Amino acid sequence: ETVRELKTLGIDVYFEKENIHSMSGDGELMLTILASFAQAEAESVSENCRWRIKKNFESGIPVGVFMYGYKMKNGTFTIIPEEAVIIRLIFKLFLEGMGRVAIASYLNQKGVPAPEGGKWHPGLLYFILRNEKYVGDLVLQKYYTKDYLTKKKMVNHGERPFYFIDDNHEGILDHG
């Protein structure tokens, strides 16, 4: 797209390796062919990645998970004790009737460190309070990448299968 835009402005782009000038007729044809090959290669790589991720999910192996209260190494969740205390406090306050805004305010006032050094906010607490991983279960493929070109992440509303694994790891909280 950029090369074509430059061509409309009368600017020639020369590709040394391929010995192609964008302003020539042959150059336009070659660029079109090379772009088609590149797109096919990107699609093939994307399909291979999608297949690998699906196989990992079927085996109960999560992909790219960051979660407050746990560290993950080689697909295994390990509790971070000082963060687990905060997770338990959040759930305790919520069960006592405190809302997410009040909990965020309370944690910020007490100087409790939030994930990655930020401030606590209701959206983060929403994510924590709805996350099954804190009881040791695992739901995989809550999100998926729509297509290989845009790489846009989408919430899975049933477009892709979910993978549920009971008692996958030690929970910070009890199921009860």
N, C-alpha and C positions, 0 to 999 in steps of 0.2 A: 504493500500500500504506500509506504513511504517513497519507494523508488518511483512508483507511478505518479505520485504527487510531484516529485521533483522533475519528472519528465514533462509534466504539463506546464511547469515553470521554465522549461527550456534548459534544465540542468542535467548534464550527462553524468551518470554514475558508472565508474569503471571497476569491474571485478577482476583483479589481477589473476587470481588462481584459475578462474574459468575463462579468462580472456574475453569478457563480455562487456560491451558498451550498451547501456540501457536505451540510448537514443536510436540504435540501429534496429531494423526490422527483425533480424536474427536474434538480437539481444532480448527483445520482448518475448519472442517464442521460447528461447532458452530459459529466461527467468520464469515463465509460466510453467514450463516442464519441471524445473528445479523446485519451484514452490509446491507443485503437486507431489513430488517425491518427498519433500520435507513434511507436508501435511500427512501423507500416508504413514511415514515413519513415526510422527508424533501420535497418530491414532493407534498404531501398533504398540508403542511403548505404553500408552494409556491403558489399552486392553490388558496387557501383561500385568501392569500394576493392579488393575481392578481384580484380575483373577487371583493374584497373590494375596491381596487384602481379603477377598472373599474366603480363600482357603484358611487364612489366619483366623478370621471370625468363626468359621466352622469348627476350628480347633480350640476356640476360646481364647485366642491370643489378641489382646487389644492393640490398636495402632495409634501412636502419637497421643498418649493420654497425659495431661498435666492435671493434678488434682490436689488442692490444699488438704493437708493432713496425711498425704502419702507421697512416697517417692516410688518411682517405677524403674526397675532395672531388669532387662531381659524378659519383659512381659510379666514380671512378678511385682505385686504391690507390697510395700513395706510401710508400716505406720511410722510417722514422725511424731514421737510422744508429745512434744510441746505444742504442736499444731492440733493433735488429737484432743487435747484439753480444751482448746478453743472451739473445736467442732462440737464437743459434748455440751459446752456452755451455750452455744447458739441454739441447739435443739432443746435444751432445758428451758431457756428463756422463751422460746417459741411455744413450747408445751404449757408454760405458765401463763400464756396469753399475750405475750409481747409480739407486736407486729415487726415486719422487716425493717421499716424506717426507724422504729424505736431501738431495735437491736443494733442496727448500724450506728446510730447515734451513741448508744451506750458503749460499744466497742471502741469507737473513735475517741470518746471522752476518757476512757480508761487507758488509752494509748496502746491498745492491742494491735500488734502489727498485722496488716492485711497481706494477702498474697502479693508477692513481688514488690512489697514496700509501699503499696498504694493505700488509699482510704477505703474503709468499708462502705458499701452502698447497697440499697435494697435489691438491685439486680443480681449482685454477687450472692447475696443471701438466698435469693430465689433459686439460683442454681444449686447452692449447697443443700437447701432444704428439700429439693426434689431429686437429689442424686442417690440412686440405689447403691452406689459403691460404698457408701458409709456403713451399710449393714453387711457388706461382704459379697453382694451379688453384682452381676455385671450384665448390662444390656449393651450389645455392640451394634453399630451402624445406626445410631440415632441421627447421624448426619451423613450426607454423601456428596460427592462432587458431581455436579450436574453434567458437565462435559469437559473434555480435555482442552478445549480452546479457551473458555472463559475461566475455568478452574473455580467456578462459583460454588460455594458450600450451600447446601440446602438442608432444611430440617426434613427428616424422613417421616412422612405421614402415611407410610405403608407402600410407597413406591418401590422400595427395596425391602428385602426380608430383614427382620430383627433377629438377633441371636442372644438368647437369655441363658446365663450360666449361674445356677444357684451355688452359694457358698464357694465362690471362686477364690476368695482371699479372706484374711482376718478382717473383720469389721471393726470400725471404731465404735459403732453402736450395736445394740442387740436388735434382733428382728421385732421384738415385742414392742 
